[in-house]
Amino acid sequence: MNAHAPHVAEISPHYAAPTEMLAGPALRTFLRMAEHWKLRIADQRKLLGDPPESTFYKWKRERDAALGRDTLERISYLLGIWQALQILFPDPDQADAWLHKPNTASLFGGQSALERMLSGNVADLYVVRQYLDAQRG
C-alpha cells in the first residue's frame, strides 16, 4: 500500500461503501421487476431471503434501505435473470410470462423457473441465471 495515498475518508467525507451505494437503486429495481413479474408479496420476500414482514414493508415504503450482502447478491442474480429474459424474448410480455410457465428442462423438473427460485436458496437463483445465460449462448 502506498504510504502517501490518501485514506478514503480524506477523499470524501460522504464516502459510502459500495453495498450502501447500491442498496437503494437495487431495491427500487427489484420492486419494479416484481411488478412486471406479477409476484405476490410472499414471493418477493422469499426471493429477497425472507426478511421480516415489517422490514420488507419498510423497504417497500421507503424504497431505500440498508441491504445485507445476501440480499444484494439475490437482487444481482434476479437482475441477471431479467436481462437474460429480455434478450431471449424480444416481446416483454413473453419474457415476463416465461418465469411462471412449467419448464421441461431437467433442472426444473416440470416446475416453473419461479418455483425453483422460490426454494429460498440463493443457489437456485444462480442456477436459473446460469441456465438462461447458457440459452443466450
Rosetta constraint file for C-alpha pairs under 8 A:
AtomPair CA 1 CA 5 HARMONIC 7.91 0.50
AtomPair CA 6 CA 10 HARMONIC 6.03 0.50
AtomPair CA 6 CA 11 HARMONIC 6.74 0.50
AtomPair CA 7 CA 11 HARMONIC 6.75 0.50
AtomPair CA 8 CA 12 HARMONIC 6.61 0.50
AtomPair CA 8 CA 15 HARMONIC 7.20 0.50
AtomPair CA 9 CA 13 HARMONIC 5.15 0.50
AtomPair CA 9 CA 14 HARMONIC 7.67 0.50
AtomPair CA 9 CA 15 HARMONIC 6.57 0.50
AtomPair CA 16 CA 20 HARMONIC 5.90 0.50
AtomPair CA 16 CA 21 HARMONIC 6.10 0.50
AtomPair CA 17 CA 21 HARMONIC 6.43 0.50
AtomPair CA 18 CA 22 HARMONIC 6.17 0.50
AtomPair CA 19 CA 23 HARMONIC 6.01 0.50
AtomPair CA 19 CA 67 HARMONIC 7.53 0.50
AtomPair CA 19 CA 68 HARMONIC 7.80 0.50
AtomPair CA 19 CA 69 HARMONIC 7.14 0.50
AtomPair CA 19 CA 72 HARMONIC 7.58 0.50
AtomPair CA 20 CA 24 HARMONIC 7.83 0.50
AtomPair CA 20 CA 66 HARMONIC 6.28 0.50
AtomPair CA 20 CA 67 HARMONIC 7.42 0.50
AtomPair CA 21 CA 25 HARMONIC 7.98 0.50
AtomPair CA 22 CA 26 HARMONIC 5.81 0.50
AtomPair CA 23 CA 27 HARMONIC 5.99 0.50
AtomPair CA 23 CA 64 HARMONIC 6.83 0.50
AtomPair CA 23 CA 65 HARMONIC 6.12 0.50
AtomPair CA 23 CA 66 HARMONIC 6.04 0.50
AtomPair CA 23 CA 67 HARMONIC 5.65 0.50
AtomPair CA 23 CA 72 HARMONIC 7.02 0.50
AtomPair CA 24 CA 28 HARMONIC 6.16 0.50
AtomPair CA 24 CA 63 HARMONIC 6.48 0.50
AtomPair CA 24 CA 64 HARMONIC 4.20 0.50
AtomPair CA 24 CA 65 HARMONIC 5.78 0.50
AtomPair CA 24 CA 66 HARMONIC 7.67 0.50
AtomPair CA 25 CA 29 HARMONIC 6.07 0.50
AtomPair CA 25 CA 64 HARMONIC 7.52 0.50
AtomPair CA 26 CA 30 HARMONIC 6.11 0.50
AtomPair CA 26 CA 72 HARMONIC 7.22 0.50
AtomPair CA 26 CA 75 HARMONIC 6.70 0.50
AtomPair CA 26 CA 76 HARMONIC 7.91 0.50
AtomPair CA 27 CA 31 HARMONIC 6.23 0.50
AtomPair CA 27 CA 59 HARMONIC 7.70 0.50
AtomPair CA 27 CA 63 HARMONIC 6.50 0.50
AtomPair CA 27 CA 64 HARMONIC 6.70 0.50
AtomPair CA 27 CA 65 HARMONIC 7.55 0.50
AtomPair CA 27 CA 75 HARMONIC 7.67 0.50
AtomPair CA 28 CA 32 HARMONIC 6.38 0.50
AtomPair CA 28 CA 63 HARMONIC 5.73 0.50
AtomPair CA 28 CA 64 HARMONIC 7.29 0.50
AtomPair CA 29 CA 33 HARMONIC 6.21 0.50
AtomPair CA 30 CA 34 HARMONIC 6.08 0.50
AtomPair CA 30 CA 75 HARMONIC 6.52 0.50
AtomPair CA 30 CA 78 HARMONIC 7.77 0.50
AtomPair CA 30 CA 79 HARMONIC 7.61 0.50
AtomPair CA 31 CA 35 HARMONIC 6.40 0.50
AtomPair CA 31 CA 60 HARMONIC 7.57 0.50
AtomPair CA 32 CA 36 HARMONIC 6.46 0.50
AtomPair CA 33 CA 37 HARMONIC 6.04 0.50
AtomPair CA 33 CA 82 HARMONIC 7.68 0.50
AtomPair CA 34 CA 38 HARMONIC 5.89 0.50
AtomPair CA 34 CA 39 HARMONIC 5.24 0.50
AtomPair CA 34 CA 44 HARMONIC 6.83 0.50
AtomPair CA 35 CA 39 HARMONIC 6.43 0.50
AtomPair CA 36 CA 96 HARMONIC 6.64 0.50
AtomPair CA 37 CA 96 HARMONIC 5.43 0.50
AtomPair CA 37 CA 97 HARMONIC 7.34 0.50
AtomPair CA 37 CA 99 HARMONIC 7.67 0.50
AtomPair CA 39 CA 43 HARMONIC 5.93 0.50
AtomPair CA 39 CA 44 HARMONIC 6.21 0.50
AtomPair CA 40 CA 44 HARMONIC 6.27 0.50
AtomPair CA 41 CA 45 HARMONIC 6.21 0.50
AtomPair CA 42 CA 46 HARMONIC 6.18 0.50
AtomPair CA 43 CA 47 HARMONIC 6.13 0.50
AtomPair CA 43 CA 118 HARMONIC 6.78 0.50
AtomPair CA 44 CA 48 HARMONIC 6.30 0.50
AtomPair CA 45 CA 49 HARMONIC 6.37 0.50
AtomPair CA 45 CA 50 HARMONIC 4.85 0.50
AtomPair CA 45 CA 51 HARMONIC 6.20 0.50
AtomPair CA 45 CA 53 HARMONIC 7.80 0.50
AtomPair CA 45 CA 56 HARMONIC 6.92 0.50
AtomPair CA 46 CA 50 HARMONIC 4.64 0.50
AtomPair CA 46 CA 51 HARMONIC 7.85 0.50
AtomPair CA 46 CA 118 HARMONIC 6.12 0.50
AtomPair CA 46 CA 119 HARMONIC 7.91 0.50
AtomPair CA 46 CA 120 HARMONIC 5.81 0.50
AtomPair CA 47 CA 74 HARMONIC 7.03 0.50
AtomPair CA 47 CA 117 HARMONIC 7.02 0.50
AtomPair CA 47 CA 118 HARMONIC 6.15 0.50
AtomPair CA 47 CA 120 HARMONIC 6.54 0.50
AtomPair CA 48 CA 71 HARMONIC 5.45 0.50
AtomPair CA 48 CA 74 HARMONIC 6.18 0.50
AtomPair CA 48 CA 75 HARMONIC 7.07 0.50
AtomPair CA 49 CA 70 HARMONIC 7.46 0.50
AtomPair CA 49 CA 71 HARMONIC 6.33 0.50
AtomPair CA 49 CA 74 HARMONIC 7.62 0.50
AtomPair CA 49 CA 120 HARMONIC 6.34 0.50
AtomPair CA 49 CA 121 HARMONIC 7.89 0.50
AtomPair CA 49 CA 122 HARMONIC 7.83 0.50
AtomPair CA 50 CA 120 HARMONIC 7.70 0.50
AtomPair CA 51 CA 55 HARMONIC 6.25 0.50
AtomPair CA 51 CA 56 HARMONIC 6.07 0.50
AtomPair CA 52 CA 56 HARMONIC 6.26 0.50
AtomPair CA 53 CA 57 HARMONIC 6.22 0.50
AtomPair CA 54 CA 58 HARMONIC 6.17 0.50
AtomPair CA 55 CA 59 HARMONIC 6.22 0.50
AtomPair CA 56 CA 60 HARMONIC 6.14 0.50
AtomPair CA 57 CA 61 HARMONIC 5.95 0.50
AtomPair CA 58 CA 62 HARMONIC 5.95 0.50
AtomPair CA 58 CA 63 HARMONIC 7.89 0.50
AtomPair CA 59 CA 63 HARMONIC 5.24 0.50
AtomPair CA 59 CA 64 HARMONIC 6.09 0.50
AtomPair CA 59 CA 65 HARMONIC 5.79 0.50
AtomPair CA 60 CA 64 HARMONIC 7.96 0.50
AtomPair CA 67 CA 71 HARMONIC 6.08 0.50
AtomPair CA 67 CA 72 HARMONIC 6.47 0.50
AtomPair CA 68 CA 72 HARMONIC 6.34 0.50
AtomPair CA 69 CA 73 HARMONIC 5.98 0.50
AtomPair CA 70 CA 74 HARMONIC 6.22 0.50
AtomPair CA 71 CA 75 HARMONIC 6.24 0.50
AtomPair CA 72 CA 76 HARMONIC 6.06 0.50
AtomPair CA 73 CA 77 HARMONIC 6.38 0.50
AtomPair CA 74 CA 78 HARMONIC 6.27 0.50
AtomPair CA 74 CA 122 HARMONIC 6.24 0.50
AtomPair CA 74 CA 125 HARMONIC 7.07 0.50
AtomPair CA 75 CA 79 HARMONIC 6.05 0.50
AtomPair CA 76 CA 80 HARMONIC 6.32 0.50
AtomPair CA 77 CA 81 HARMONIC 6.24 0.50
AtomPair CA 77 CA 125 HARMONIC 6.02 0.50
AtomPair CA 77 CA 126 HARMONIC 6.15 0.50
AtomPair CA 77 CA 129 HARMONIC 6.42 0.50
AtomPair CA 78 CA 82 HARMONIC 6.13 0.50
AtomPair CA 78 CA 125 HARMONIC 6.94 0.50
AtomPair CA 78 CA 129 HARMONIC 7.60 0.50
AtomPair CA 79 CA 83 HARMONIC 6.11 0.50
AtomPair CA 80 CA 84 HARMONIC 6.09 0.50
AtomPair CA 80 CA 129 HARMONIC 6.28 0.50
AtomPair CA 81 CA 85 HARMONIC 6.16 0.50
AtomPair CA 81 CA 128 HARMONIC 7.21 0.50
AtomPair CA 81 CA 129 HARMONIC 5.07 0.50
AtomPair CA 81 CA 132 HARMONIC 6.91 0.50
AtomPair CA 82 CA 86 HARMONIC 6.29 0.50
AtomPair CA 83 CA 87 HARMONIC 6.39 0.50
AtomPair CA 84 CA 88 HARMONIC 6.10 0.50
AtomPair CA 84 CA 129 HARMONIC 7.75 0.50
AtomPair CA 84 CA 132 HARMONIC 6.03 0.50
AtomPair CA 84 CA 133 HARMONIC 6.38 0.50
AtomPair CA 84 CA 136 HARMONIC 7.12 0.50
AtomPair CA 85 CA 89 HARMONIC 5.79 0.50
AtomPair CA 85 CA 95 HARMONIC 5.18 0.50
AtomPair CA 85 CA 96 HARMONIC 7.61 0.50
AtomPair CA 85 CA 132 HARMONIC 7.34 0.50
AtomPair CA 86 CA 90 HARMONIC 6.01 0.50
AtomPair CA 86 CA 91 HARMONIC 7.72 0.50
AtomPair CA 86 CA 92 HARMONIC 6.58 0.50
AtomPair CA 86 CA 95 HARMONIC 5.96 0.50
AtomPair CA 87 CA 136 HARMONIC 7.56 0.50
AtomPair CA 88 CA 95 HARMONIC 7.50 0.50
AtomPair CA 88 CA 135 HARMONIC 7.86 0.50
AtomPair CA 88 CA 136 HARMONIC 6.47 0.50
AtomPair CA 89 CA 94 HARMONIC 6.25 0.50
AtomPair CA 89 CA 95 HARMONIC 5.15 0.50
AtomPair CA 90 CA 94 HARMONIC 7.85 0.50
AtomPair CA 90 CA 95 HARMONIC 7.38 0.50
AtomPair CA 91 CA 95 HARMONIC 6.34 0.50
AtomPair CA 92 CA 96 HARMONIC 6.15 0.50
AtomPair CA 93 CA 97 HARMONIC 6.04 0.50
AtomPair CA 94 CA 98 HARMONIC 6.14 0.50
AtomPair CA 95 CA 99 HARMONIC 7.48 0.50
AtomPair CA 96 CA 100 HARMONIC 7.88 0.50
AtomPair CA 97 CA 101 HARMONIC 6.60 0.50
AtomPair CA 98 CA 112 HARMONIC 8.00 0.50
AtomPair CA 98 CA 113 HARMONIC 7.82 0.50
AtomPair CA 99 CA 112 HARMONIC 6.22 0.50
AtomPair CA 99 CA 113 HARMONIC 5.22 0.50
AtomPair CA 99 CA 114 HARMONIC 5.38 0.50
AtomPair CA 100 CA 112 HARMONIC 5.34 0.50
AtomPair CA 100 CA 113 HARMONIC 6.62 0.50
AtomPair CA 100 CA 114 HARMONIC 5.87 0.50
AtomPair CA 100 CA 115 HARMONIC 7.83 0.50
AtomPair CA 101 CA 111 HARMONIC 7.64 0.50
AtomPair CA 101 CA 112 HARMONIC 5.04 0.50
AtomPair CA 101 CA 113 HARMONIC 7.44 0.50
AtomPair CA 102 CA 110 HARMONIC 5.35 0.50
AtomPair CA 102 CA 111 HARMONIC 4.73 0.50
AtomPair CA 102 CA 112 HARMONIC 4.13 0.50
AtomPair CA 102 CA 113 HARMONIC 7.44 0.50
AtomPair CA 103 CA 108 HARMONIC 5.96 0.50
AtomPair CA 103 CA 109 HARMONIC 7.06 0.50
AtomPair CA 103 CA 110 HARMONIC 4.93 0.50
AtomPair CA 103 CA 111 HARMONIC 5.65 0.50
AtomPair CA 103 CA 112 HARMONIC 5.36 0.50
AtomPair CA 103 CA 113 HARMONIC 7.09 0.50
AtomPair CA 104 CA 108 HARMONIC 6.56 0.50
AtomPair CA 104 CA 109 HARMONIC 6.12 0.50
AtomPair CA 104 CA 110 HARMONIC 4.86 0.50
AtomPair CA 104 CA 111 HARMONIC 7.60 0.50
AtomPair CA 105 CA 109 HARMONIC 6.52 0.50
AtomPair CA 105 CA 110 HARMONIC 7.24 0.50
AtomPair CA 106 CA 110 HARMONIC 7.75 0.50
AtomPair CA 108 CA 112 HARMONIC 6.55 0.50
AtomPair CA 108 CA 113 HARMONIC 6.56 0.50
AtomPair CA 108 CA 116 HARMONIC 6.58 0.50
AtomPair CA 111 CA 115 HARMONIC 6.11 0.50
AtomPair CA 111 CA 116 HARMONIC 6.94 0.50
AtomPair CA 112 CA 116 HARMONIC 6.57 0.50
AtomPair CA 113 CA 117 HARMONIC 6.15 0.50
AtomPair CA 113 CA 128 HARMONIC 6.74 0.50
AtomPair CA 114 CA 118 HARMONIC 6.07 0.50
AtomPair CA 115 CA 119 HARMONIC 6.98 0.50
AtomPair CA 116 CA 124 HARMONIC 6.33 0.50
AtomPair CA 116 CA 125 HARMONIC 7.95 0.50
AtomPair CA 116 CA 128 HARMONIC 7.90 0.50
AtomPair CA 117 CA 121 HARMONIC 7.46 0.50
AtomPair CA 117 CA 122 HARMONIC 7.99 0.50
AtomPair CA 117 CA 124 HARMONIC 5.31 0.50
AtomPair CA 117 CA 125 HARMONIC 5.34 0.50
AtomPair CA 117 CA 128 HARMONIC 7.32 0.50
AtomPair CA 119 CA 124 HARMONIC 7.11 0.50
AtomPair CA 120 CA 124 HARMONIC 7.77 0.50
AtomPair CA 121 CA 125 HARMONIC 7.27 0.50
AtomPair CA 122 CA 126 HARMONIC 6.54 0.50
AtomPair CA 123 CA 127 HARMONIC 6.19 0.50
AtomPair CA 124 CA 128 HARMONIC 6.25 0.50
AtomPair CA 125 CA 129 HARMONIC 6.19 0.50
AtomPair CA 126 CA 130 HARMONIC 6.00 0.50
AtomPair CA 127 CA 131 HARMONIC 6.06 0.50
AtomPair CA 128 CA 132 HARMONIC 6.26 0.50
AtomPair CA 129 CA 133 HARMONIC 6.11 0.50
AtomPair CA 130 CA 134 HARMONIC 6.16 0.50
AtomPair CA 131 CA 135 HARMONIC 6.33 0.50
AtomPair CA 132 CA 136 HARMONIC 6.31 0.50
AtomPair CA 133 CA 137 HARMONIC 6.59 0.50
